[in-house]
């Protein structure tokens, strides 16, 4: 397997190089040069497959021999070593719970997979000391911090927008220390992401540090997200393929799901469930893509005004607008509708949705209004405990704190304030 830049101004590379560098030298995102197909044996045996064996089968073609099967299976086993239950919520709607990992968010899988791949390359002497530079709108930072904590030869620098992540999210990315540094940026997630992209293009930084990214722009973070959809397909009880509603911010998760569908996984139409930051939803209506500055919402991890991974989705469909529209619809869900959805589902079904899952639930419910026979699932991407300020006043009681959260309480926050200016980031990195 080779990976080419979507800007098509850089040489194709193997998985190892794509994972180590994050972005191509021309600033483009890497994309696989062919889409593997799931064979009939895989699809027949899917319901009974062990999670690690399933993950190995999906990821092996993408790794393309840069990691031998034995080591790759161990990496896969560590990345998916927790449950992914598909939980019925209401008539025709289930929630795929992706928050049972160490940082209670779906990004644990990709972060653990990528960190162990880089650790494998470092242990073999195949990689120089690496600085992982990552922007987060909420859950990425904590997942990356946990996944890379203590990995030899890797320093992690996380940029997050001041005041725009939840208290639990902030504790997860600012309290570990060791090889993890958190930069608290005076700006939005888009500002953080722009700083990271500019750092990769700066020749002075390239001369001093080997930079890579653990955002979903990195194929080692992006591609393992296909596994969620495989785990859902293992558990889907109906014969008809499910409609899939995905909380969508930077569009890596949804893009990975569409990739799994293109590989032959039996999934129905996808819904991009958006909050007020909805350039893709507007694109699907008008055919014109118009990014704009992000605005703060209750579903903060989706507060992205110019999603990086959407270009991968366009590439997957050959930039064929009609083909994309046939596979993907979108819905924009406001904060008031998000709150109303949380309350309705809690009162009627006793199930607590986090704000991101609530956006996806509302989007799926709207889809069902026009397609009464449709059944599907939403991706519940983060544990509700991460959003007490929004949820606890609604349900009138505290959310039970999982052990992973209890361990964070009382830890000292360690972060470095940073203006949303590249000169400040460059000065820090060249210190």
Residue pairs with C-beta under 8 A, 6 or more apart in sequence:
1 14
1 15
1 32
1 33
1 34
1 61
1 62
1 63
1 64
2 12
2 13
2 14
2 32
2 33
2 64
3 12
3 13
3 14
3 15
3 17
3 18
3 30
3 31
3 32
3 33
3 219
4 10
4 12
4 24
4 30
4 31
4 33
5 24
5 25
5 26
5 28
5 29
5 30
5 31
6 28
6 29
6 30
6 31
6 311
6 312
6 315
7 24
7 26
7 27
7 28
8 26
8 28
9 24
9 26
9 28
10 24
10 25
10 26
10 28
12 33
13 21
13 24
13 30
14 64
14 66
15 62
15 63
15 64
15 66
15 67
15 219
15 220
16 66
16 67
16 121
16 126
18 30
18 218
18 219
18 220
19 114
19 117
19 118
19 121
19 212
19 218
19 219
19 220
20 118
20 121
20 127
20 130
20 210
20 212
21 212
22 200
22 211
22 212
22 213
22 214
22 215
22 217
22 218
23 29
23 30
23 197
23 200
23 213
23 217
23 218
24 30
27 197
27 200
27 201
29 217
29 308
29 309
29 311
29 312
30 219
31 312
31 315
32 62
32 219
32 223
35 259
35 262
35 263
35 316
36 61
36 62
36 263
37 263
37 264
38 263
38 264
38 265
42 49
42 57
43 264
43 265
43 266
46 54
46 230
46 233
46 234
47 234
47 235
49 57
49 234
51 77
51 80
51 84
51 227
51 231
52 73
52 76
52 77
52 80
53 73
54 227
54 230
54 231
54 234
55 76
55 77
55 79
55 80
55 224
55 227
56 69
56 72
56 73
56 76
58 226
58 227
58 230
58 260
59 72
59 76
59 113
59 223
59 224
59 227
60 69
60 72
62 219
62 223
63 72
63 117
67 75
67 117
67 120
71 120
74 116
75 113
75 116
75 117
75 120
76 113
78 112
78 116
79 109
79 110
79 112
79 113
79 116
79 224
79 227
80 109
80 227
80 231
82 100
82 101
82 102
82 108
83 97
83 100
84 96
84 97
84 98
84 100
84 228
84 231
84 232
85 96
85 97
85 100
85 235
86 94
86 95
86 96
86 97
86 231
86 232
86 235
86 236
86 377
87 94
87 95
87 96
87 97
87 351
88 94
89 95
89 345
89 349
89 351
89 361
90 345
90 348
90 349
90 351
92 368
92 374
92 375
92 376
93 361
93 364
93 365
93 368
93 375
93 376
93 377
93 378
94 376
94 377
94 378
95 351
95 353
95 357
95 361
95 377
95 378
95 379
95 380
96 228
96 231
96 232
96 377
96 378
96 379
96 380
97 380
98 105
98 106
98 109
98 228
98 379
98 380
98 381
98 382
99 105
99 106
99 354
99 380
99 381
99 382
99 383
101 108
101 109
101 112
101 143
102 108
102 146
102 404
103 139
103 142
103 143
103 145
103 146
103 172
103 404
104 168
104 382
104 383
104 385
104 386
104 402
104 404
104 405
105 138
105 139
105 142
105 143
105 381
105 382
105 383
105 386
106 139
106 225
106 228
106 253
106 379
106 381
106 382
107 139
107 140
107 142
107 143
107 144
107 221
108 143
108 146
108 147
109 224
109 225
109 227
109 228
110 143
110 216
110 220
110 221
110 222
110 224
110 225
111 140
111 143
111 144
111 146
111 147
111 148
111 214
111 221
112 143
112 146
112 147
113 220
113 221
113 224
114 147
114 214
114 218
114 220
114 221
114 224
115 144
115 147
115 148
115 151
115 154
115 214
116 147
117 220
118 127
118 130
118 132
118 148
118 151
118 154
118 212
118 220
119 151
119 152
119 154
121 127
122 130
122 151
122 152
122 153
122 154
123 152
127 153
127 210
128 153
128 210
129 153
129 154
129 155
129 210
130 153
130 154
130 155
130 210
130 211
130 212
131 154
131 155
131 156
131 157
131 209
131 210
131 211
131 212
131 429
132 144
132 148
132 154
132 155
132 156
132 157
132 212
132 213
132 214
133 157
133 159
133 196
133 199
133 200
133 211
133 212
133 213
133 429
134 140
134 141
134 144
134 156
134 157
134 158
134 159
134 196
134 213
134 214
134 215
135 158
135 159
135 160
135 189
135 192
135 193
135 195
135 196
135 215
136 142
136 144
136 158
136 159
136 160
136 165
136 173
136 189
136 192
136 215
137 160
137 161
137 164
137 165
137 189
137 192
137 249
137 250
137 300
137 301
137 302
137 303
137 304
138 165
138 166
138 169
138 300
138 301
138 382
138 386
139 169
139 301
139 381
139 382
139 386
140 214
140 215
140 216
140 301
141 158
141 160
141 165
141 169
141 172
141 173
141 182
142 169
142 172
142 173
144 156
144 158
144 173
144 214
145 156
145 158
145 172
145 173
145 176
145 180
145 182
146 172
146 176
147 214
148 154
148 156
148 179
148 180
148 214
149 176
149 178
149 179
149 180
150 178
150 179
151 179
154 179
155 179
155 181
156 179
156 180
156 181
156 214
157 181
157 183
157 428
157 429
158 173
158 180
158 181
158 182
158 183
159 183
159 185
159 192
159 195
159 196
159 418
159 425
160 170
160 173
160 182
160 183
160 184
160 185
160 189
160 192
161 185
161 187
161 188
161 189
161 191
161 192
162 184
162 185
162 186
162 187
162 417
164 188
164 189
164 296
164 300
164 303
165 173
165 300
166 300
166 386
166 387
166 388
166 389
167 388
167 389
168 385
168 386
168 388
168 405
168 408
169 386
170 413
171 408
171 409
171 411
171 413
172 408
173 180
173 182
174 182
174 184
174 413
174 414
174 415
175 408
175 411
175 412
175 413
175 414
177 414
181 416
182 414
182 415
182 416
183 415
183 416
183 417
183 418
183 425
183 428
184 415
184 416
184 417
184 418
185 191
185 192
185 195
185 418
185 419
185 420
186 417
186 418
186 419
186 420
187 419
187 420
188 293
188 294
188 296
188 303
188 305
188 420
189 294
189 303
189 304
190 293
190 294
190 304
190 305
190 306
191 420
192 420
193 215
193 250
193 304
193 306
193 308
195 420
195 422
195 425
196 213
196 215
198 422
198 425
199 205
199 211
199 422
199 425
199 426
199 429
200 211
200 213
202 422
202 426
204 426
204 430
205 211
205 426
205 429
205 430
208 429
208 430
209 429
212 218
214 221
215 221
215 250
215 252
215 308
216 222
216 225
216 250
216 252
216 253
216 308
216 309
217 252
217 308
217 309
221 252
222 252
222 255
222 256
222 309
222 312
223 256
223 259
224 256
225 252
225 253
225 256
225 257
226 256
226 257
226 259
226 260
226 263
226 265
228 253
228 256
228 257
228 379
229 244
229 256
229 257
229 260
229 261
229 265
229 267
230 260
230 265
232 242
232 244
232 377
233 265
233 266
233 267
236 242
236 377
238 375
240 268
240 375
241 266
241 267
241 268
242 267
242 268
242 375
242 376
242 377
243 268
243 269
243 270
243 271
243 364
243 367
243 368
243 371
243 374
243 375
243 376
243 377
244 257
244 267
244 268
244 269
244 270
244 271
244 376
244 377
244 378
244 379
245 270
245 271
245 273
245 360
245 361
245 363
245 364
245 367
245 376
245 377
245 378
245 379
246 253
246 254
246 257
246 270
246 271
246 272
246 273
246 360
246 378
246 379
247 253
247 273
247 299
247 301
247 302
247 356
247 357
247 359
247 360
247 378
247 379
247 381
248 254
248 272
248 273
248 274
248 280
248 302
248 307
248 330
249 277
249 301
249 302
249 303
249 304
249 307
250 304
250 307
250 308
250 309
251 272
251 280
251 307
251 308
251 309
251 310
251 312
251 313
252 308
252 309
252 312
253 379
253 381
254 270
254 272
254 309
254 313
254 328
255 309
255 310
255 312
255 313
255 316
257 267
257 270
258 270
258 313
258 316
258 327
258 328
259 316
260 267
261 267
261 270
261 327
262 316
268 374
268 376
269 327
269 328
269 329
269 367
270 327
270 328
270 329
271 328
271 329
271 330
271 331
271 360
271 363
271 364
271 367
272 280
272 281
272 284
272 328
272 329
272 330
272 331
272 363
273 330
273 331
273 333
273 359
273 360
273 362
273 363
273 364
273 378
274 280
274 281
274 302
274 330
274 331
274 332
274 333
274 359
274 363
275 297
275 298
275 299
275 302
275 303
275 332
275 333
275 334
275 335
275 338
275 359
276 295
276 297
276 332
276 334
276 335
277 294
277 295
277 297
277 302
277 303
277 304
277 305
278 330
278 332
279 289
279 290
279 291
279 292
279 305
279 306
279 307
280 289
280 307
280 310
280 330
281 330
281 331
281 332
282 288
282 290
283 289
283 290
284 324
284 325
284 328
284 329
284 330
285 330
287 321
289 310
291 305
291 306
292 305
292 306
293 305
294 303
294 304
294 305
295 303
295 305
296 303
297 303
297 335
297 338
297 355
298 335
298 338
298 339
298 355
298 387
298 390
299 338
299 355
299 356
299 358
299 359
300 355
301 356
301 381
301 382
302 356
302 359
313 324
313 328
314 324
317 323
317 324
317 327
329 367
330 363
331 362
331 363
331 366
331 367
333 341
333 358
333 359
333 362
333 363
337 362
338 355
338 358
338 359
338 362
339 358
339 390
339 394
341 353
341 358
341 359
341 361
341 362
341 365
342 352
342 353
342 355
342 358
342 390
342 391
342 394
343 394
343 395
345 351
345 352
345 353
345 358
345 361
346 352
346 353
346 394
346 395
352 384
352 391
352 395
352 399
353 361
353 380
353 384
354 380
354 381
354 382
354 383
354 384
354 386
354 387
354 391
355 387
355 390
355 391
356 380
356 381
356 382
357 378
357 379
357 380
357 381
357 382
360 378
360 379
360 380
361 378
363 378
364 376
364 378
367 374
367 376
368 374
383 402
384 391
384 399
385 399
385 400
385 401
385 402
385 405
388 398
388 399
391 399
392 398
392 399
401 409
416 428
418 424
418 425
418 428
